[in-house]
């Protein structure tokens, strides 16, 4: 398998349309070649590419910020002498000064296939800015490690945010290049847009189902430590809107959840009783952990870890992490109706309740909190959104 970056580096014909044009790069730590050269360094070494600027998304171009809502400054790259602009600092959208040094922006970002992962929002913002200023955007496409499955409620009108770029479900099943085509159509944008496609990507092939197993995993963000996290993330990211730990402050963030004093044995039993089909495709293991920072720091938490690593236990089509995590919330609410589950804090600079911002509406929270609401009720809501998105994304899929 070759990424869009690798094809771009190897084939001068793909670069020919850039002759005489100034080029910028939007990248992060996982923007590497197969031999692990960062795309900024690889592009700077090309004699026929005039690299004049770079951009870093949330967590930075080289990966300098650990947590959410920790901003990165602009700086001058010490090796290449070009300005590096932060799209997670004083601004989230490119300013006129940031647009001035280049004509074509190359976007080389490894995504996780989840609506809330902010790199797709940054893609939307640079597409809008480019359309408004007669600039071009090319995406050097990369795999979606979560593959093609679609899951979750779609974001509702009025709930757009930096973690909600548009009316997508939580797990969208598209690549960055494909999403760019969808954003352009959805927003009615006019600009030069190209996708340098991958070669040989097989999102339905075992054992990776989206992630080629021969490729080295580089964290695209500090807590995206492995493929297991990427598979679970569409569910475990909701923990950021709760008082339950998502494992930050441990080595397995966003692969587990827990809190001091949870009866996880009873929790798992109730989850199995409520909706056993929602737990298929993975193994759930009781665990104990003590976060060294973030929620419940220094306290022993009882919890549950989600495992999809063993091919004998992982069912790609059956695994539904968004439903699994929603079910955990529902079981906890039934056990302890007064449990202070929802965390009230400014989430990605939003004043609305974090769990609602994450889900793009109050619907998930209302289902959890309604004693009479059943798994079938949530399944009906989500299934309608999932079917609608399957149809909506079809014209933009580049890999059949």
Beta strands, then each sheet from edge to edge (+ up, - down):
strand 1: 22-27
strand 2: 50-56
strand 3: 75-76
strand 4: 83-86
strand 5: 104-108
strand 6: 136-140
strand 7: 192-196
strand 8: 256-259
strand 9: 283-290
strand 10: 300-307
sheet 1: 3+ 4- 2- 1- 5- 6- 7-
sheet 2: 8+ 10- 9+
end
